[in-house]
Amino acid sequence: MKQKTLKKTISLQGVGLHNGKNVTLNIKQAPINHGIKFKRLDLKDNNLIDANFKNVIEPILCTKISNKNGVTVSTVEHLMAALFGEGIDNVLVEVNASEIPILDGSANDFVEAIRSVGTKEQSALRQFVHVEKKVEVKDGEKYISIEPAQ
């Protein structure tokens, strides 16, 4: 399976759920192996954040990610769900505030925007995590596990 990006830039505007600010969001094509990165346009320096689970700092009421310099973007979960669902590997998400706009409160507006511009297959193969053995984490009655599958 090949990596994918967008055919064209998507521009959306809305309000941040937690900060109440008007937000402009541009989701742009990105080259092979770029991954999904967020760029804060309202900041001049150290404004790039990798969308990586290791960068999640606050998962309460929203998902907030941060770079090593403390620059954050919050409420990324609906956009990330839409990108994953549409098979997008490589994009640059430019945002002019500290929060992604909530739009309709789901991933639907993001999915519709992605489908309206279309996706383009790139020449490199997609990278996957290969689970070799079952891993389980328990906390009292709560648990999560992952195990190999074909």
Phi and psi in degrees as GROMACS dihedral restraints (atoms count N, CA, C in turn):
[ dihedral_restraints ]
;  ai    aj    ak    al  type     phi  dphi    fc
    3     4     5     6     1   -91.1    20    10
    4     5     6     7     1   155.0    20    10
    6     7     8     9     1   -68.4    20    10
    7     8     9    10     1   156.5    20    10
    9    10    11    12     1  -135.6    20    10
   10    11    12    13     1   150.6    20    10
   12    13    14    15     1  -135.2    20    10
   13    14    15    16     1  -171.9    20    10
   15    16    17    18     1   -86.0    20    10
   16    17    18    19     1   155.3    20    10
   18    19    20    21     1   -77.8    20    10
   19    20    21    22     1   -34.3    20    10
   21    22    23    24     1  -144.6    20    10
   22    23    24    25     1   164.9    20    10
   24    25    26    27     1   -69.1    20    10
   25    26    27    28     1   140.5    20    10
   27    28    29    30     1  -106.7    20    10
   28    29    30    31     1   132.9    20    10
   30    31    32    33     1  -121.3    20    10
   31    32    33    34     1   128.2    20    10
   33    34    35    36     1  -134.1    20    10
   34    35    36    37     1   151.8    20    10
   36    37    38    39     1  -132.5    20    10
   37    38    39    40     1   146.8    20    10
   39    40    41    42     1  -174.1    20    10
   40    41    42    43     1  -168.3    20    10
   42    43    44    45     1  -111.5    20    10
   43    44    45    46     1   139.8    20    10
   45    46    47    48     1   -70.7    20    10
   46    47    48    49     1   131.5    20    10
   48    49    50    51     1   -62.9    20    10
   49    50    51    52     1   -41.9    20    10
   51    52    53    54     1   -95.2    20    10
   52    53    54    55     1   -31.7    20    10
   54    55    56    57     1  -100.2    20    10
   55    56    57    58     1   -12.3    20    10
   57    58    59    60     1    70.3    20    10
   58    59    60    61     1     8.4    20    10
   60    61    62    63     1   -84.3    20    10
   61    62    63    64     1   149.2    20    10
   63    64    65    66     1   -73.3    20    10
   64    65    66    67     1   130.0    20    10
   66    67    68    69     1  -125.5    20    10
   67    68    69    70     1   136.3    20    10
   69    70    71    72     1  -108.8    20    10
   70    71    72    73     1   134.4    20    10
   72    73    74    75     1  -127.7    20    10
   73    74    75    76     1   128.3    20    10
   75    76    77    78     1  -120.8    20    10
   76    77    78    79     1   126.8    20    10
   78    79    80    81     1  -111.4    20    10
   79    80    81    82     1   115.5    20    10
   81    82    83    84     1  -114.7    20    10
   82    83    84    85     1   155.8    20    10
   84    85    86    87     1   -56.9    20    10
   85    86    87    88     1   152.4    20    10
   87    88    89    90     1  -142.6    20    10
   88    89    90    91     1   155.2    20    10
   90    91    92    93     1   -72.5    20    10
   91    92    93    94     1   170.6    20    10
   93    94    95    96     1   -52.5    20    10
   94    95    96    97     1   139.6    20    10
   96    97    98    99     1    63.1    20    10
   97    98    99   100     1    13.4    20    10
   99   100   101   102     1   -70.9    20    10
  100   101   102   103     1   -38.1    20    10
  102   103   104   105     1    78.9    20    10
  103   104   105   106     1  -166.5    20    10
  105   106   107   108     1  -103.5    20    10
  106   107   108   109     1   121.9    20    10
  108   109   110   111     1  -130.3    20    10
  109   110   111   112     1   144.5    20    10
  111   112   113   114     1  -106.5    20    10
  112   113   114   115     1   137.0    20    10
  114   115   116   117     1  -124.9    20    10
  115   116   117   118     1   120.7    20    10
  117   118   119   120     1   -82.4    20    10
  118   119   120   121     1   109.9    20    10
  120   121   122   123     1   -76.8    20    10
  121   122   123   124     1   -17.2    20    10
  123   124   125   126     1   -82.0    20    10
  124   125   126   127     1    -4.4    20    10
  126   127   128   129     1  -119.1    20    10
  127   128   129   130     1   145.4    20    10
  129   130   131   132     1   -89.8    20    10
  130   131   132   133     1   -36.5    20    10
  132   133   134   135     1  -119.3    20    10
  133   134   135   136     1   151.5    20    10
  135   136   137   138     1    51.3    20    10
  136   137   138   139     1    41.7    20    10
  138   139   140   141     1  -102.1    20    10
  139   140   141   142     1    14.2    20    10
  141   142   143   144     1  -106.3    20    10
  142   143   144   145     1   131.5    20    10
  144   145   146   147     1  -129.0    20    10
  145   146   147   148     1   125.3    20    10
  147   148   149   150     1   -74.3    20    10
  148   149   150   151     1   134.8    20    10
  150   151   152   153     1   -80.9    20    10
  151   152   153   154     1    91.0    20    10
  153   154   155   156     1  -140.0    20    10
  154   155   156   157     1   139.8    20    10
  156   157   158   159     1   -58.0    20    10
  157   158   159   160     1   -26.6    20    10
  159   160   161   162     1   -69.1    20    10
  160   161   162   163     1   -17.8    20    10
  162   163   164   165     1   -96.0    20    10
  163   164   165   166     1     2.6    20    10
  165   166   167   168     1   -73.8    20    10
  166   167   168   169     1   125.2    20    10
  168   169   170   171     1  -113.6    20    10
  169   170   171   172     1   -25.4    20    10
  171   172   173   174     1  -142.7    20    10
  172   173   174   175     1   107.2    20    10
  174   175   176   177     1   -99.0    20    10
  175   176   177   178     1    24.1    20    10
  177   178   179   180     1  -103.0    20    10
  178   179   180   181     1   120.8    20    10
  180   181   182   183     1    69.9    20    10
  181   182   183   184     1   -13.2    20    10
  183   184   185   186     1  -170.0    20    10
  184   185   186   187     1   171.9    20    10
  186   187   188   189     1  -104.0    20    10
  187   188   189   190     1   121.8    20    10
  189   190   191   192     1  -115.0    20    10
  190   191   192   193     1   130.8    20    10
  192   193   194   195     1  -114.6    20    10
  193   194   195   196     1   155.8    20    10
  195   196   197   198     1  -142.5    20    10
  196   197   198   199     1   151.6    20    10
  198   199   200   201     1   -96.3    20    10
  199   200   201   202     1   179.9    20    10
  201   202   203   204     1   -66.2    20    10
  202   203   204   205     1   -15.4    20    10
  204   205   206   207     1   -95.1    20    10
  205   206   207   208     1     4.0    20    10
  207   208   209   210     1    85.9    20    10
  208   209   210   211     1     6.0    20    10
  210   211   212   213     1   -76.1    20    10
  211   212   213   214     1   132.1    20    10
  213   214   215   216     1  -123.9    20    10
  214   215   216   217     1   158.7    20    10
  216   217   218   219     1  -138.5    20    10
  217   218   219   220     1   133.2    20    10
  219   220   221   222     1  -118.9    20    10
  220   221   222   223     1   168.8    20    10
  222   223   224   225     1    59.9    20    10
  223   224   225   226     1    47.6    20    10
  225   226   227   228     1   -90.0    20    10
  226   227   228   229     1    -8.7    20    10
  228   229   230   231     1   -64.0    20    10
  229   230   231   232     1   -38.5    20    10
  231   232   233   234     1   -71.3    20    10
  232   233   234   235     1   -41.1    20    10
  234   235   236   237     1   -63.4    20    10
  235   236   237   238     1   -44.6    20    10
  237   238   239   240     1   -61.8    20    10
  238   239   240   241     1   -39.3    20    10
  240   241   242   243     1   -63.0    20    10
  241   242   243   244     1   -42.0    20    10
  243   244   245   246     1   -65.2    20    10
  244   245   246   247     1   -43.8    20    10
  246   247   248   249     1   -62.0    20    10
  247   248   249   250     1   -44.5    20    10
  249   250   251   252     1   -62.9    20    10
  250   251   252   253     1   -48.6    20    10
  252   253   254   255     1   -60.5    20    10
  253   254   255   256     1   -32.4    20    10
  255   256   257   258     1   -92.8    20    10
  256   257   258   259     1     4.3    20    10
  258   259   260   261     1    73.5    20    10
  259   260   261   262     1    27.6    20    10
  261   262   263   264     1   -85.7    20    10
  262   263   264   265     1   126.5    20    10
  264   265   266   267     1  -102.1    20    10
  265   266   267   268     1   -33.2    20    10
  267   268   269   270     1  -132.4    20    10
  268   269   270   271     1   110.7    20    10
  270   271   272   273     1  -151.1    20    10
  271   272   273   274     1   156.7    20    10
  273   274   275   276     1  -110.8    20    10
  274   275   276   277     1   120.9    20    10
  276   277   278   279     1  -102.9    20    10
  277   278   279   280     1   110.1    20    10
  279   280   281   282     1   -97.6    20    10
  280   281   282   283     1   131.1    20    10
  282   283   284   285     1  -138.0    20    10
  283   284   285   286     1   140.0    20    10
  285   286   287   288     1   -98.7    20    10
  286   287   288   289     1    23.3    20    10
  288   289   290   291     1  -154.3    20    10
  289   290   291   292     1  -179.4    20    10
  291   292   293   294     1   -86.3    20    10
  292   293   294   295     1     4.0    20    10
  294   295   296   297     1  -143.8    20    10
  295   296   297   298     1   143.0    20    10
  297   298   299   300     1   -75.0    20    10
  298   299   300   301     1   139.5    20    10
  300   301   302   303     1   -64.2    20    10
  301   302   303   304     1   145.9    20    10
  303   304   305   306     1   -77.6    20    10
  304   305   306   307     1   -24.3    20    10
  306   307   308   309     1    51.8    20    10
  307   308   309   310     1  -120.7    20    10
  309   310   311   312     1   -88.5    20    10
  310   311   312   313     1     3.9    20    10
  312   313   314   315     1    88.6    20    10
  313   314   315   316     1     5.5    20    10
  315   316   317   318     1  -138.6    20    10
  316   317   318   319     1  -170.7    20    10
  318   319   320   321     1   -86.2    20    10
  319   320   321   322     1    -6.2    20    10
  321   322   323   324     1   -55.7    20    10
  322   323   324   325     1   -48.6    20    10
  324   325   326   327     1   -62.8    20    10
  325   326   327   328     1   -36.2    20    10
  327   328   329   330     1   -66.7    20    10
  328   329   330   331     1   -43.9    20    10
  330   331   332   333     1   -61.3    20    10
  331   332   333   334     1   -46.4    20    10
  333   334   335   336     1   -60.6    20    10
  334   335   336   337     1   -40.8    20    10
  336   337   338   339     1   -65.4    20    10
  337   338   339   340     1   -42.7    20    10
  339   340   341   342     1   -61.4    20    10
  340   341   342   343     1   -46.7    20    10
  342   343   344   345     1   -66.1    20    10
  343   344   345   346     1   -29.6    20    10
  345   346   347   348     1   -69.7    20    10
  346   347   348   349     1   -31.3    20    10
  348   349   350   351     1   -96.2    20    10
  349   350   351   352     1   -23.3    20    10
  351   352   353   354     1    84.9    20    10
  352   353   354   355     1   167.5    20    10
  354   355   356   357     1  -118.1    20    10
  355   356   357   358     1   161.5    20    10
  357   358   359   360     1  -133.4    20    10
  358   359   360   361     1   133.0    20    10
  360   361   362   363     1   -74.6    20    10
  361   362   363   364     1   140.7    20    10
  363   364   365   366     1  -107.9    20    10
  364   365   366   367     1   166.9    20    10
  366   367   368   369     1   -76.2    20    10
  367   368   369   370     1   -20.3    20    10
  369   370   371   372     1   -87.2    20    10
  370   371   372   373     1   150.6    20    10
  372   373   374   375     1   -73.8    20    10
  373   374   375   376     1   148.1    20    10
  375   376   377   378     1   -69.1    20    10
  376   377   378   379     1   146.0    20    10
  378   379   380   381     1  -101.4    20    10
  379   380   381   382     1   135.9    20    10
  381   382   383   384     1  -124.3    20    10
  382   383   384   385     1   153.8    20    10
  384   385   386   387     1   -87.3    20    10
  385   386   387   388     1   130.3    20    10
  387   388   389   390     1  -103.7    20    10
  388   389   390   391     1   114.7    20    10
  390   391   392   393     1   -86.3    20    10
  391   392   393   394     1   120.1    20    10
  393   394   395   396     1   -97.5    20    10
  394   395   396   397     1   -23.7    20    10
  396   397   398   399     1  -150.0    20    10
  397   398   399   400     1   160.9    20    10
  399   400   401   402     1   -67.8    20    10
  400   401   402   403     1   136.6    20    10
  402   403   404   405     1  -127.8    20    10
  403   404   405   406     1   132.6    20    10
  405   406   407   408     1  -136.6    20    10
  406   407   408   409     1   137.3    20    10
  408   409   410   411     1  -121.9    20    10
  409   410   411   412     1   129.6    20    10
  411   412   413   414     1  -121.6    20    10
  412   413   414   415     1   145.8    20    10
  414   415   416   417     1  -141.8    20    10
  415   416   417   418     1    92.9    20    10
  417   418   419   420     1    65.9    20    10
  418   419   420   421     1  -125.4    20    10
  420   421   422   423     1   -85.7    20    10
  421   422   423   424     1    -9.1    20    10
  423   424   425   426     1   -87.2    20    10
  424   425   426   427     1   143.0    20    10
  426   427   428   429     1  -157.4    20    10
  427   428   429   430     1   161.5    20    10
  429   430   431   432     1  -142.7    20    10
  430   431   432   433     1   144.3    20    10
  432   433   434   435     1  -145.6    20    10
  433   434   435   436     1   157.6    20    10
  435   436   437   438     1  -139.8    20    10
  436   437   438   439     1   142.6    20    10
  438   439   440   441     1  -145.6    20    10
  439   440   441   442     1   162.1    20    10
  441   442   443   444     1   -62.0    20    10
  442   443   444   445     1   148.0    20    10
  444   445   446   447     1  -147.8    20    10
  445   446   447   448     1   157.8    20    10
